[in-house]
Amino acid sequence: MINRLKGEKIWRVNRAHGIMQGMDWDNLRRIKTYRELISFINETGFLPLFKNEIERFSAEEHVSPLYWWTGEQKQDPWVWRELIAGTGEVRLHFPCICSK
């Protein structure tokens, strides 16, 4: 079941794993490939895979919710996580939390 939220370009897809949210397929800002996701992660320094308390701070909210857990390498963000890990191209930036 797909529901468009009023006034938002966000889709909700009810999957066996839960309700996934994300951008409309035609949204020009939607992340469309795992390479684009690598770039986005490197720009932000860190990006959780799933939606959390911080709005728009997850891969889930920047991709289409239509292909999660389909196994389609070209479109499935769940598959992308493995592809991304295998590239070695992600640079994670964590702030130093030190006490003096």
C-alpha positions, -999 to +999 in steps of 0.1 A: +000+000+000+014+034-010+002+067+006+014+101-004+016+124+026-003+157+021+019+186+009+051+164+009+070+146-018+074+117+005+060+082-001+052+056+025+054+020+014+041-008+037+066-037+034+069-068+054+098-051+072+078-021+081+067+012+066+094+027+045+095+064+037+113+082+009+112+105-020+088+104-049+103+084-079+102+115-101+118+138-075+150+153-090+167+153-056+161+116-051+193+095-047+191+071-076+223+050-074+247+037-048+274+060-062+252+090-055+246+077-020+284+074-015+287+111-025+259+121-001+275+101+028+309+118+021+292+152+020+275+147+053+302+127+070+279+101+083+244+089+073+222+063+090+205+039+067+170+042+083+148+071+094+154+084+129+146+113+151+165+138+130+144+148+100+160+140+066+191+125+082+189+090+067+194+072+034+157+060+036+144+096+033+165+103+002+157+073-019+125+058-033+108+034-009+097+011-038+127-012-041+138-020-005+145-057+000+139-065-037+174-077-043+177-055-074+213-042-073+205-011-094+176+001-071+176-016-037+192+005-009+195-026+012+218-041-015+236-008-019+249-009+017+270-040+007+282-024-025+292+008-006+311-012+020+330-030-006+342+001-024+362+016+005+352+050-008+332+062+022+350+086+045+333+087+078+339+119+099+334+117+136+340+146+158+366+141+185+349+141+219+377+147+244+379+158+279+409+177+292 
